[in-house]
Amino acid sequence: MRQGSLTVVHGQEEGKGVALRQTFAIASLVLAAGSAHALDGSSTLLYSNAPATDPETGLDQAVFSDSYDSEGDNFYSFALGQKFSQVTNFTVKSLSFWGVSEYVFGGSQAQLSSNIIAIQVAIFRITPGNPEFPLAEGESSQEATWTLSRSQFTQVATGSSVDVGGSLSPVFRMDAALSGAFELAAGDYMITIGGVLQDPDGDAFAWVDGEYDGGNPATQAYGTRANQPGEWGRWIALDQAPDPSASGAVMLFGQGTPVPGPAAIALLGLAGRASRRRRAH
């Protein structure tokens, strides 16, 4: 069974081969609030959930996250979403995020697996009491979703890696500009980042955990899955799920008023995070 968790175990499911134990290791990054993004010198840091590192082991976690448009048809059938808030109207112009990928089928590890042909970024407006969050809209009802081809984001290895059966799967920081910048109203939002896969059963994208506790209402993380018909697109707060709470490492840049984040909460003793099984077809 393949799982997305602190330790990712590949088992004898659907011909995936021998079990491989993956431990995600990342380097922490500190970026001062209000600093400019390399892709756009005029932007300020609107939100920061930097990657987290266990101070004792130097290791951290990542969660397999599919693109929202996959509709749950990929192997893991799971997408992770991260809450962020803004106190004034704002425009997101670029972002940085951290991720890793599987290399079940081998190939170059100098970049994300070639099975990840794009990354989808989508911003939803959080609607209390309604788990089917609507896509955020700007002027002319433009929806806040972007499908970034591999040429539209940079990949820079952080120097950290994933131990995959004795071989190294590197952690990458990815930077991308978001086209069609449009203004969004102040409020609570959720961003999801997931892999667009050439082969839905092939190597998947995993979003590295951020420093914030996704079970804390101020830094809430959400998940959607498709184990049952009609389930995909219903976002469940991770503190309401049977999984320990993950969060997505991301920094958002643009125009607006930076919002200081809550103090980082140590993520200790978490296992079995966001484990997923492919549903039966």
C-alpha positions in Angstrom: 0.0 0.0 0.0 1.3 3.5 -0.8 0.6 6.1 1.9 1.2 9.8 2.3 2.7 10.2 5.8 5.8 10.8 7.9 7.1 7.5 6.6 5.8 6.6 3.1 5.6 2.9 2.5 5.2 1.4 -0.9 3.8 -2.1 -0.8 2.6 -4.8 -3.2 -0.4 -2.9 -4.5 -1.3 -2.8 -8.2 2.2 -4.0 -9.3 4.0 -1.2 -7.5 6.8 -3.5 -6.4 8.7 -4.0 -3.2 8.2 -1.9 -0.1 10.2 1.3 0.1 10.4 3.4 3.3 10.7 7.1 2.6 11.5 9.6 5.2 11.1 13.3 4.2 14.0 15.6 5.1 13.8 19.3 4.5 15.8 22.4 5.2 14.1 25.2 7.1 13.8 28.6 5.4 13.3 31.9 7.1 12.0 34.9 5.1 11.2 38.2 6.7 7.7 39.5 6.4 7.4 42.2 3.8 10.4 41.1 1.8 10.2 41.0 -2.0 9.9 37.9 -4.0 12.6 37.1 -6.5 10.1 36.8 -9.3 8.6 40.2 -8.7 10.6 42.9 -6.8 7.5 45.0 -6.3 5.6 42.3 -4.3 5.5 41.9 -0.6 5.2 38.7 1.5 1.5 38.3 2.3 1.5 34.9 3.9 4.3 32.6 5.1 4.1 29.0 6.2 7.7 28.0 5.9 8.9 24.4 5.8 9.4 22.9 9.2 12.3 20.7 10.4 12.3 18.5 13.4 15.2 20.1 15.5 16.2 16.7 16.8 16.3 14.6 13.6 16.3 17.3 10.9 13.5 15.3 9.2 10.0 16.3 8.4 6.9 15.2 6.6 5.1 15.7 3.3 1.6 14.8 2.1 0.8 13.5 -1.3 -1.5 16.1 -2.9 -3.3 15.8 -6.3 -4.5 18.6 -8.5 -8.1 19.7 -7.7 -9.1 19.0 -11.3 -8.0 15.4 -11.0 -11.4 14.8 -9.3 -9.8 12.1 -7.2 -8.9 9.8 -10.0 -5.2 9.6 -9.2 -3.6 6.8 -7.1 -3.7 8.6 -3.7 -7.1 10.4 -4.4 -6.3 13.2 -1.9 -5.6 16.9 -2.1 -4.3 19.1 0.7 -5.5 22.7 1.3 -3.9 25.3 3.5 -5.9 28.2 5.1 -4.6 31.8 4.9 -6.3 35.1 5.8 -6.1 38.7 4.7 -7.4 41.8 6.5 -7.5 44.0 3.4 -8.2 43.5 -0.3 -5.2 41.8 -1.8 -3.7 40.5 -5.1 -1.6 37.3 -5.2 1.1 37.7 -7.9 3.5 34.9 -7.2 4.3 32.1 -4.7 6.9 29.7 -3.4 6.2 26.2 -2.3 8.1 23.1 -1.4 7.6 19.5 -2.6 9.0 16.2 -3.4 8.0 13.3 -5.7 8.2 9.6 -5.9 10.6 7.8 -8.2 8.9 4.4 -8.1 9.8 3.9 -11.8 13.3 5.3 -11.5 14.6 8.1 -13.8 16.4 11.4 -13.1 16.1 12.9 -9.6 17.6 16.2 -10.6 14.0 17.5 -10.7 10.5 16.3 -10.0 9.5 13.1 -11.6 8.6 13.5 -15.3 5.2 11.9 -14.5 4.3 15.3 -12.8 3.6 17.3 -16.0 2.2 20.3 -14.2 1.3 21.8 -10.8 -2.2 23.2 -10.2 -2.7 26.0 -7.8 -6.2 27.0 -6.7 -7.5 29.4 -4.2 -10.9 28.9 -2.5 -13.0 31.1 -0.3 -13.7 29.3 3.0 -17.4 29.1 3.7 -18.2 28.1 7.3 -20.9 25.5 7.5 -20.5 24.5 3.8 -17.6 22.1 3.0 -17.9 22.7 -0.7 -15.8 25.8 -0.8 -16.2 27.9 -4.0 -13.3 29.0 -6.1 -12.3 32.6 -5.3 -13.2 35.0 -8.0 -11.7 38.4 -9.0 -12.9 40.9 -11.5 -15.2 39.6 -14.3 -15.7 36.4 -12.3 -12.2 35.2 -13.1 -11.5 32.1 -11.0 -8.4 31.9 -9.0 -6.9 28.8 -10.4 -3.7 28.2 -12.4 -2.2 25.1 -14.0 1.5 25.7 -14.2 3.5 23.7 -16.8 7.0 22.6 -15.8 8.4 25.6 -17.7 6.3 28.0 -15.7 8.0 27.2 -12.3 11.5 26.9 -11.2 12.9 24.0 -9.2 15.8 24.5 -6.9 17.0 21.6 -4.7 17.2 22.7 -1.1 20.0 20.2 -0.3 17.7 18.0 1.7 16.5 14.7 0.4 14.2 11.7 0.8 15.7 8.3 1.5 14.0 6.0 -0.9 15.4 2.5 -0.3 18.9 3.9 -0.1 18.6 6.4 -3.0 17.9 10.1 -2.6 14.8 11.9 -3.6 15.5 15.6 -3.3 13.2 18.3 -1.8 12.7 21.2 -4.2 11.7 24.8 -3.6 9.5 25.9 -6.5 8.8 29.5 -7.5 6.1 30.7 -9.9 4.4 33.8 -11.1 0.6 33.8 -11.3 -0.8 35.4 -14.4 -3.8 37.6 -14.6 -3.3 39.1 -11.1 -6.7 40.2 -9.8 -7.9 41.6 -6.5 -9.6 39.5 -3.9 -11.6 40.8 -1.0 -10.4 40.5 2.6 -11.3 37.3 4.3 -10.4 33.7 4.9 -9.1 31.6 2.0 -7.6 28.2 1.3 -4.9 27.4 -1.2 -4.4 23.9 -2.6 -1.3 22.8 -4.5 -1.3 19.5 -6.3 0.3 17.5 -9.1 -1.1 17.0 -12.5 0.0 13.5 -13.5 0.6 12.0 -16.9 -0.1 8.5 -15.5 -2.6 8.6 -12.6 -1.0 5.5 -11.1 2.6 6.8 -11.6 4.9 8.9 -9.4 3.0 11.4 -7.4 3.6 14.9 -6.0 3.9 15.4 -2.2 3.6 18.9 -0.6 6.1 19.4 2.1 4.7 20.3 5.6 4.9 23.8 6.9 5.7 25.0 10.4 2.1 25.6 11.4 -0.2 23.1 12.9 -3.0 22.4 10.4 -5.3 21.5 13.2 -5.2 24.9 14.8 -8.2 27.0 13.7 -5.9 30.0 12.9 -3.7 27.9 10.6 -6.3 25.3 9.6 -5.5 22.7 6.9 -8.1 20.8 4.9 -8.3 17.7 2.8 -10.5 16.3 0.2 -10.6 12.7 -1.1 -12.7 10.5 -3.4 -13.1 7.2 -1.6 -16.9 7.5 -2.1 -18.9 9.0 -5.0 -19.6 12.7 -4.5 -16.9 13.0 -1.8 -14.3 14.9 -3.9 -14.6 18.7 -3.4 -15.9 18.5 0.1 -13.1 20.0 2.3 -12.7 18.5 5.7 -10.7 20.2 8.4 -7.9 17.9 9.4 -8.7 18.3 13.1 -12.0 16.7 12.3 -10.4 13.8 10.4 -8.8 10.7 11.9 -5.4 11.9 10.6 -2.9 14.1 12.5 -2.9 17.6 11.2 -0.6 18.5 8.3 -0.1 21.9 6.7 1.3 23.0 3.3 4.6 24.9 3.1 3.9 27.9 1.0 4.7 31.6 0.7 2.4 34.1 -1.1 3.6 37.3 -2.6 1.6 40.2 -4.0 0.0 43.5 -3.1 -1.9 43.9 0.2 -1.2 44.0 4.0 1.0 41.3 5.4 -0.7 39.3 8.1 1.7 38.0 10.9 1.2 34.3 11.4 0.6 32.6 14.7 3.6 31.3 16.6 4.9 28.0 15.1 3.6 24.9 16.9 5.9 21.9 17.1 4.7 18.9 15.3 5.8 16.0 17.5 5.0 12.4 17.4 2.9 12.5 14.3 2.5 9.3 12.3 0.1 8.0 9.7 -0.5 11.5 8.3 -3.1 11.8 5.6 -2.8 8.1 4.7 -4.7 7.3 1.5 -5.8 4.2 -0.3 -7.0 4.2 -3.9 -10.7 3.6 -3.9 -12.1 0.7 -5.8 -13.4 1.3 -9.3 
